[in-house]
Amino acid sequence: MSHLKKWQRLFAAAAVVLSGPALAGEKDDPNGRRRAMDEWYNESYGKNYGKSKKGGPWSAEFRKHMNAAAAKERETYGSLLPGTSTSITASGDPTASLAATGTTWVNIGPTKANYAQNGSYTLNKTDTGRVRDIVIDPVNPSIIYVAFSGGGVWKTTDGGATWTPRSETLGSLSTGSLAMDPNNNNTLYLGLGDPFDGTGIGLVKSIDGGNTWFNPVYLGSATEIPDLIVAPGNSNIVLATTNAGLFRSVDAGATWTAISLNTGFAGAPYGWSIEWAGGTRFVAAIDADPAAASGTYQGQIWVSNDNGATWTRGTGVTISGGIERITVAAAPSNRNTLYALAANPSGGMADIFKSTNGGTSWTALGAAGKRYKNGNAEGRTVGTLFNGQGWYDHMLIVHPTDPNQVYIGGALHMAKSTDGGGTWSQVSNWLGQFSLPYVHADFHAAAFDASGKLYVGNDGGIFVTSDGGATFSDALNVGIASHLIYDIGMSGANRSAIIAGLQDNGTRVRVGDTGVYNQEIGGDGFDCEIHPTNANLMLGSLYYARIQRSTDGGLNWVSACTGITECNNSSSAPFTTRLALGAADATGNTVYTHTNAKVYKSTNFGSSWTALGVSGIATGAVIRNVGAAKSNASVVGVVASGGRVFLTNNGGTSWTTAAALPNNGLSLSDITFDPTNANTMYVGSVAADGTKNHLWKSTDFGASWTVIENGLPAGVPVNTVTVDPGSNTTLYAATHLGVYRSTDAGASWTRFGAGMPLVNVTDVQILPDSSLVRAATFGRSVWELRP
């Protein structure tokens, strides 16, 4: 271990700046991620997104198809699916030795970190997956619910000492909003589907504190439900904001009716936020013209005085540059006082507005131009709050007993006013800089408990302050396994070792045989590998083919893009970087990656790269993934846009186009070769179309293809196929509803292993001796079993 790392491990209790701006922390890129997910599922290459950044990549029709597929999974494999009775103990499990036995999946984290390193910054903090909502039981503040964008709903009954996942079998662990009935703390409403890149749909209800959930109810054509609220004093009245307007239920969520608003624009508005303003009054914030591709958006605030039956537009919410997204919050101690945090069409701050008459009229506070009382080089004015991501990062809450104490959160910091919005001070920083406490970037949720503790949720989990923001604790994240993982790597040279690439939680390396994974690279982490025979050699990656390399087990990293001319070029390299080991190389040094139009090969485990030829790859084709044969070092394959497969048997000098895949919905995801026969290969698809096939097999080097989906959930995306190294007839399919296995070379499939939720599995890895199987999930971290 280097002296630097030893020092960091010992003294990571504070944020430490080790060098200058050249080593500043890596950030995630929600704009790039949203575009990349649309391209991945829908092949929307070259699409002009304009300023429309909302919504996930799946149509309402396909989301409903996935709900139906999940229902069939519950019916067919109910005995294999997890219950809700097993808690994860925060104080014990993360550092205990973990082991899986038999055919039961066991979650092995990340559930804790000893440190998180990002550029030149190191902190001893634990993060978890992206939070969408926080609900605290008003009767018992030790009961807390957290809804994650990909990890479902988690609950604690002991103030965070232990956590239990509560929505494991819904079929979508992507959530948009969570609300508790204030008149009955056992009744919860959950809106499925993250508003930005989620894949769920509908609203589900629980009447037993999240133990069980009713079947989804659909709100018109809505695919996103960013906010929910139940009327205090009347449990039958439930209101929802959606991407298809505002909806109202008068029968406790059983049926819903769209609310008519005369916005002045055709089409349904996008409902962002709704708040109770006392009595029977509610205030809602909408974007009245969400379909506009350019120009100013039409952020509006509406008021109802009859529990949402009729609505009148509030006045004063206007600004010359236009308004897009708005979040509203009322002061619990004086519901006539409300605040509205507004973003402009460019993602910057439009302004903060204030109402003292229950939302009927609003006054602009001129907040964007105000200087922070403790401004710094990263944020001098309140207008820097969103950092260009005001469509994505929004957090606003008012203190329960002081209507003048207001908290706002955006991209890189959180701020506070104690005088009703007159002046502002920063209270957190994403890297713990400028003598501010660390809280992860990208704020989405906040809640006060009865004692005045403030809980905030962001891309790194849940954080709490008991002193008005002077200090924050990350302790509640310990024990929650909700990370959004793109890929994992493992090695026969060290069976405990794991490297994982996470959404906005960097690239993480496991510590021993525990649930502790330390962040070694910041930002978004993508494909990663551990050398097959030397576990000290690791490869990690960020967006746009930015590959990094470690020679000391992940402790220190250097750029490993030498030879890749498109490295860090957003126009010629994919947002999601992908790597593939060259299994035919007994030394383990060969690895492949690709940019949009080229395949690259390294024979020194990433120290340098050489481009393969492009002859035969169709002009304009966008490469989506690469795979290499174990039995023949000259055989490499790629899946590309247009549902095409290109193959080479001469090491990449030239390529041939494989035959067309039957019933191909495009969006090919993976190509895998039989380890003993390079003529046999498997190709998967993630096409968001339930009428198309998603898995094929060829035994004649791509001259013909056969659909091999007997037993797989019909119409469900397949991310990867992995062939057991010790048995070429044993295959594992990573699907959006879990892991499936075939023992007859793909002729038939069954769900494999007990205990894994209905979750999007992004990768399955098997040790060369077939003694260990692990799976990465997008929302429920890493799982392991040992047959």
N, C-alpha and C positions, 0 to 999 in steps of 0.2 A: 504494500500500500504506500502511496506517495506521502511525503510529509504534509503536503497541503491537505490531503484528504483526512489524515489523522487529526490535523488541527481542526478541520471542519466538524468531524464527528464529535470531538470533545467540546467544542465551543460553539455549537450551532444554535445555542439558545437565543441568539439575537441575529437579526439580519446583518450580514457582514459584506461590505463592499470591498472586493478584492482587487479590482482594477477599474479602468476607465470605461467610457461609453462603448468602446469596441466590444465589450463583453456584457452589454445590457441584456436583460432577460428576453427570452422568446415569447411572443404572444400567439394566441390562436387567431383564426381568421374566419369569423362567422359568415362573412360575405362569400369567401371562397368555398367554405364547406357547403353552404346552401346550393351554390351553383354545381359543385362537384357531385352532390347527392342526386340532383336532378339529372345530370349527365350519366351517372352510374345506373340509375334505374330506368331512365327514359331516353337515353341517347340524345339529349338536347344540345348537342355540340353546336356552337356558333349562335345559340339563342341570344337574342337581345333582351336582357332582363329589365332594362329600364331602371325604374326605382322600386319595382315590385319585389320585395324581399321576404314576403310572408308565405307561410304554408309549407307543407311537407311535399315529398316527391311522389306520393301515391294519390290516385283519384279516389273519389268517394266509393265508386263501384268496387275497386280493388280492396280498399280497406274493409268494406263489408264482406267481401270474399274471404279475407283473412280472419275476420270474426267467426264466420261460419266454419272455416277450417279449424280454428281453435276449439270451437264447440265439439266438433267431431273428435278431436284429440282427447278432450276431456271424457267423452263417452267411450272411446276405444281404449285409452290408456290411463284411466283414472287411477289405477293402483300404482302406477309408476310416477305420478305427478306429486309434487310436494304438498304437504298441508301447511298450516300456519302456526303450528304449536312450538316449533323449534326456534329458540332465540340464539343470537350470536352474542357472546359475552365480551364486551369491549375490553375489559381489563385482563382477560385471560387468553382468548383465542389468537390474537394477532402475533404473539410471541411464543406460543406453544408449538411443539412439534406436531405436525399434521400428517395424517395418513389416511388413505382411502382403501377400503377393502371390498372384495366381491364385485358386484356390478352396481354399486351405489355411487352416484356423483356427490362429491364433497366440494364445497366452495373453499378455495384456498387463497382468497383475497385478490387484490390488495384490500386490507382492512386497517392498515396503519402504515406510517412512514416514520423512520428515525430522522430523516431530513428530506427536504425538497430543494434541489439545486436548479437554478435557472440562470444561465450565463454566469455572471460573477457574484450572484447572490445565493446564499444558503440559509435555510431556516429549518428549525426542528418542528415542522408542522405536518399535520395529517389532513389530507383532502379526501373528498369522495366525489361521486358523480354529480352531474348538473341538477340543481334543484329547481322545481317549478312552483311549489307552494309549501307553506308551513301552516299547520293548524294546531293550536294549543287548546286543550280542554279547559274551559273557563272554571269548571268546578274543581279539577285536579290538575294543576300545572305540571305534574310529573308525567302526565299523558300527553305525548307529542306525536303528531303525524307529519311525515315529510313525503311529498310526492316528487319523484325524480323523473327527469325527461326520458330516461330509458330503463330505469330500475324499479319502476312501480312505486307502490306506497309502502313505507316502513313506519313502524309504530314502536314507541317505548312507553312503558308504564312506570319506569323508575328513574325518570329524568335523564335518560340517555346512557345509563350503565349497561343496559342490554337493549338490543333492537331486534325486531321480528319483521320480516317481509310479509305483507298482507294481501298481495294481489298477484300471486305467482301463476295462477292458471287462467287469467282473463284472456290471454292471447296476445295482448299488447301491453308491454310494460312501459310504453311511452305515455306520459301523462301531461295534461295541460293545465289543470286546475283541480283544487280540492276544497270543499266547503263542509263545515259542520252545521247542523241545525242548531241554532242557539237555544232552541226550546227543548232539545233532546240530544244530549251529547253522545249518544250511541248511533245517531243517524248521520251518515256521511254521503256526499255526492262527489263523484269523481268524473271529470272530463278527460276522455282518452285522447292521446295525440298531442305531442309537443307542438306549439303553434308555429315553429320555425322549420324543423326538419323531422318531426315525428311521423309515425306511421299508423296510429290508432284512429278510431272513430267511435263516436257515441258517448253516452253518459250512463254510468252504472251507479247503483245505490246500495248502501249497506245499512242495515238497521241494528247491527250487533258489533259496532266498533271496528269494522273492517274484517271480521272473521269470515264472512261470506258476502257475496255480491249478487245482485239480481242481473239478469241478462241486459245487454245494452239497449238503450232507447235512443233513437235517432232524432235529431233536431233539424227537421227539414233537410236541406242540402248541405248543412254545415259539416265540415271536416275538422274544425278546430274550436275548442271551447276555452278561451284564455281566462275567463273569470266566471265564478258562480257565487250566488248568495241566497240565503234563506231569510225570509222576512221574520224579524223578531216579533214574537207574539202571534204568528200565524204560520205554522209549519206547512200548510198547504201551498203557500206562495213561494215559488222558487224562480229566480231570475238568472239568465245566462247570457253572456256575451259570446258571440261566435263570429266566424268569418262569413256567415250568411245573415248577419243582423242580430238583433236582440230577440230572445225567446222568453216566454213566460209559461209557467205551469201553475195551475190552481188546484191540482190534485196530488201534491207532494211528489212531483216528478214522473208520474205515470204517463201523462200526455203533455204535449207542448204546443204552443201557438206562437207564430211569428208576430212580433210587435211592429205595427206600421208607424214609420217615422217619415214625415215630410221633409227630407233632407235637402231637396232641391236638385238631387242627382238621380239618374236612373240606376237601377240595380240595388242590391242589398248593401248596406254599409258593413264595415268590419267593426265589430264590437270589441273593444280592448279591455275596458275596466268598468266595474260597477261597485257602488258604495251606498250603504244605508246612511241617510241624512236625518234620522230621527222620525218617530211616529210612523206614518205610512209613506214617507218621502224617500225616494231613491234617486241617485245621480249616476248617469252612465256616460262614458266617453267612447266616441266612435270615430272612424275615418269614413266620411260620407262618400268618398269616391275612390275606393281602394283599387279599382281596375285601371286607374290612370297610369300610363307608362312613363309620363314625363310631366313637367310643370309642377305647380303647387298642389299639395293634397289638401283635403278638406277636413281637418280635425274639428269636431264639434262636441259640445257637452249638452246633454238633455236631462230634464228633470221630470219626475213623476211624483204626484201627491196622493196617488191612490193605489199604492202597492204595485205599480208597474202597469196598470190598465191603460192609462193615457199618459202622453208625454208632451212637454213643451221645451223648446230649445232655449238654453241659457244664453245670456248675452255677454259680450265683452271678450270672448275667447277668439282673438284674431291677432294676426301679426303679418307684416308686409311680405315676409319671406315664405309664408305658408306653414301649415301645421300638418303633421302626419299622425304619429302615435301619441296618445294622451293616457296618463294614469291618474286616477283621482283617489283621494283619501280624505276622510272626515276626522275631525278631532273628537274622540270618544267622550270627552268631558263637555263638549259644546258642539253638537252635531250641525249647528248652523255654520260653523267654520269648516271650510274645506279648502284643500289645495289641489292643484292640477299640474303635473309635470309633463311638459310637452316637448316633443322632438320635431325638428323641421324635416323637409323631404330629403335633405342631404345627410341625415343621421346626426346632425348637431342639435344643440339645444335651441328650441324656439323661445321658450320662456317658462317661468313658473307663474301660475295664476292663483289668485286667492278669492274666495267668496266668503262673505259673512252673513249671507241670507239664505243658506241652504242650497246654494247652487243656482239661484235665479239669475244672478249677475256676478260677473267676475272682473277682477282688476289685475292687469299685468304688473308683475313686480320688477320687471327689467332685470331679471336675475342673470341672464346670460352675460351681460357686460360687467357685473359686479366682481370685484376682486375678493378672493378669499382672504380672510384675516391672517391665515398661515399659508399663503400660496407658496408654490415651489416651482422649480424648473419644469416639472411635468404638468402642472396645472396652476396657472396664475388666477384664472377667472372661473366662475361657476359654469360658464359656457363650455369648458373643457370636459365636463362630466361624462359625456357620451363618447367622446373620442371617435366620432363618426359612426357610432353603432346604436344610435337612438331608436332604431327600429327593433333592436334586439335586447338591449340592456335597459331595464326600467325597474326602479324600486322607489317607493314613496310610502311613508308612514308617519303618523302623528302620535306623539306621546299620549298615553291614556289619561293623564290628569292635567297636562299643560298644553293648551291649544297653540301655544307659540313655539313649542319645541317640535321641529320637523326634521326628518331624516330623508335623504335622497341618495340613490345609488345608481351608478352607470357602469362604465367600462372598467376603469382602472382604480377608481377610488370611490369612497362614500363620504358624504358631507352632512353637515348639521347646521340648523339655525335655531337660536333660542329666543329670537325676537320676532317671530311670525314671518320670517322671510326677508327681514330687513338686511341682515348680515349673515354670512356663512363662513364656516370653517371646515376643513377636511378632517375626517376622523379615522381614515384608514388608507392604506396603500397596498397595491397588489404585490409589491416586493418588500414591504416593510421599510421603505425609504423615508427620508426627511423626518426622522424621529416619530413616525406614525406607526401604529400597530399594523401587522400583517392581517389582511383579509383577502381571500382569493378574488380574482377579477370576475367581471360580468355578473351584475346583480339582477335577480329576478323576483325575489320574494322577501317579505318581512312580516314579523308578528311579535306583539308584546304579550307577555303573560301577566297574570294578576299582580305579580310583585313588581312589575316594571322592568323585568329583564327583556332585552330586545334580541330577537333571533333574526338573522338575515340569511338568505339563501342565494347561492351564486353557482358559477360553473365548477366550483371546487367544494360544494357541499353546504353545510350549515355551520354558522358561527354565532356566538352569543356574547353580549356585553351586559354587565351588571352595573356599570358606572357611566352610562351615557356615552359610550364610545371611547373612553380613555384607554381601555384595554379590551381585548377580545380573546375568547377561548375557542380553540378548534377541537376540543375534547369530544364533542358530540359526534364527530366524524369517525372516531375510532370504533370499529366493529361493523360499520355499514359497508356492504359489498355492492356498490351500485355504479362502479366505473364503466364508462363507455369505451370498450377495448376494440381496436381495429385488428390487432394481430399479436401473436406471441411467438417466441422462439425458445427452444430448449435443446439440450445436448446430452448425448450418451456419456460425455466426459464428466458431467456433473449432473446427476439426475434431479437434484434439488433446484438447480439454477433455472430461472425463468426471466426473460426480458419481455416487456409488454409495451405496446404503443397505445396511448390513451388520448381521447378527445379532451383538449385543453388541460390535461394533467400530465403531459409530457411523456417521456420514455422512462419506464421504471424497471428496476432490477431487484429481484427478490433476494432477501437476506436469509440464507440457509433454508431450512425446511419449515418456514413460518409464513404468516400472513402479512409480514412487513415487506413492503416494496418501496425502495427509495427512488425519488425522482432524480435522474441524472441529467436529463435534457428537458428543457422547458417547452412551452407551446403545445402544439398538436403533435402527438407521436403516432407514427404509422408503422409500416412493415419493419420487422426486426429479426435478427438471426443470432444464434450462438454457434460458434465453430463446432463441427461434429466431434473433433478429437482434441480440441484445446479450448476449454470453457472460458479461458481468459480473453479470448478474442470474440468481440461482439460487434454487431452492426445495428445502428438505430437510424431513424430517418424522420425528417420533417417534410413539409409540403414541397412540391415541385422538384423532386429528385435530389433533395438535400440530404445526402447520406453522411452519417458520422460513424467513426470507428473507435473502438476501445481495445487496448491490449492488456488491461489489468482488471478484467472482470467487471467492467462497467463503471469504474471509479473516475476515470478521466477519458475525455473524448476529443477527437480532432476531426476536422472536415475530411470526408473521403469521396470527393466528387471529381478527383483528377481524371481527366479524359472525357467526362460527360459535359459536352458543350452546352447542353440545355439546362444544366443545373441551376436552380433558383430562377428559372424563366417561366412565368405563369402562362405565357402564350404557347410554349412548345413542350412543356413537361406537365404531367398530370398532378392535380392537387394532392391526391393520395399516392404516395411513393410505395412501390412494390418491389419485393426482393424474392428470389428463388434460388435455392441451393442447387449446385450442379452435382447431383448425387453420384454421377459416374466417376467423379474424381475421388479416388480413395484417400487423397491427402486432406480432403475437405476444404481446399482453398478456392474452389471455383464457385462463383455466385453470379447470378444474372439480375439485371434490372432493366427498365425500359423507360423511354420518354414517349411522347405522343407518336413518333414515327420511327423510332429506332429501338433495337435491343442492344444492350451493352453487356459485356462479359468481363469479369475479373478473375484472374488466376492467382491472385495473392490476397484473397479475402477482403477486397475493397480498397486496398492501397492505391490501385489504379484501375482504370476501365478502358476497354477498347470497344468501339462500335462494331457490331456485326453488319453484314451487307444488308441492303434493302431491296435488291433485285427480286421482283416477284411479289412484294408487298404492295397492294394496290395504292396508287396515289390518292392521298386524302384520307386513307384509313387511319383511325385513331386506335392505337394499341391499348388494350385494357388490362391484360395480364400476360405473364410468361411462365412457362414450365419447361423443365429439361428431363430427358429420359435418363434412368439409372443404368440401363443395360447397354446404351450406346451413346457415347459422349458427343457424337455428331448430330444427335437428334434434339431439336428444340422446337417448341410450339408456342404460338401466341393466339389469343382470342382478341378480336378487334371489332370496331364499330361495324354496323350493318349485319351483325350476326355471323361474321366471317371468322374462319380459322385458317391460319397460315402455318405451314410446317417446313422445316428444313432437315435434311439428312446429311448435309455436308458442312455442318458447323456454322451455318449462317451465311455462306457465300451466296446462296440463292434460296428462294422460298417458293413453295407451291401453294395454291389455294385448295383447301380441302373441299369436299362435296358439301352441298348445302345441308344444314341441319333441319330435319322435318319439324313442322309446326313451330318454327323458331320465332319467338317474340323479341329478338335482339337482346341487348344488354347482357352479353356473355360475361361470365365472372371469373372462370377458372379453367385451366387445362392441366390434367394430371396423367402421367404415363404409368402403365403397368411396370413394376420394377424389374420384371424378368423378360418383357417383350415390348420393344419400342413401337411395334405396330399397333398395340392396343392402348387406347387412350380414352379419357373421360372428360367431358366438357359440361360445365354448369352455366346456369343463367339466373339473373335476378330480375328479369322482366316483370314489371308491375302489371301483369295481365293474367288473370286466372284461367283464361281459355288456352293459354300457350303451355308448351312443355318447358321443363327447366333442367333436364339432365339427359345426356346422350352418351353412347359408347360406340367406338369404332374399333374393329379388330383388323382392319386392312389399311392402316396408315391414312385414315381420313377419306378413303375412297367411298365409303358408305357409313351410314350412322343408324343406330337403333335407339329409340326412346327406352330408357330403363327406369321407370317410375312406379313399378308395381309395389304398392305398400307405402310409398311416400305420400305425404299429405298433398292432395291434388292442387296444382296451381300455385304452390308455395315456393318462393325463391330459394335457390341453392347457392350458397356462397362459395363453398369449396368441397372437393372430394379428396379424401386421403386414403391411400392404399396401405394396408398393414405391411410393414417391411418383411414380416415373417410368413405372410400368407397372401399371395396375390389375388385370392378370391374373397378376401375380407376387406370391405370398403366402409368408410365412414363418410356420411354426408352431413355437412354443417348447414342447416336450414334455418329459416326465420322462426321456426317453432321448436327447435331443439336438434339433438343429434340422432341420426338414423344409421343403422348398420345393415350391411348385406354380407352374407357368408357364401353367396353363390355368384360372385363377380357381377353383381348388379341386377341379377334376374328378379330378386325380390328383396324387400326392405322391411325392417321393423324398428320401432322406436327403441333406442338403446339406453339402458341404465335407468335407475330409479333416482328420484330426488331433484332432477333438473327442472326448473320452471319452463313455461312456454315462453322462450326467450330467443332473440336473434343470436344465433351462434355464428361468429365470424371466422373461426379458425379451429381446426382440430389437428393436434400434433401427436405423433407416436414415436417413442424411442426406437432406435434401430433394432433392439432385441425384443421389441413388441411388449415389453414389460410394463409400460406406463402410457396412459392416454390422458391428454389434457385438452380442454376446450376453452376458447376465449368467447366472451359474450359482449354484446353491445348494450350494456346496462346492468349486468349482474356479474361483472368481473370474471375471474378464472376458476374453472372447475377441473377436478381430477378424479380418475378412478384407476384401480389396478386390477386387472382381470385375474 
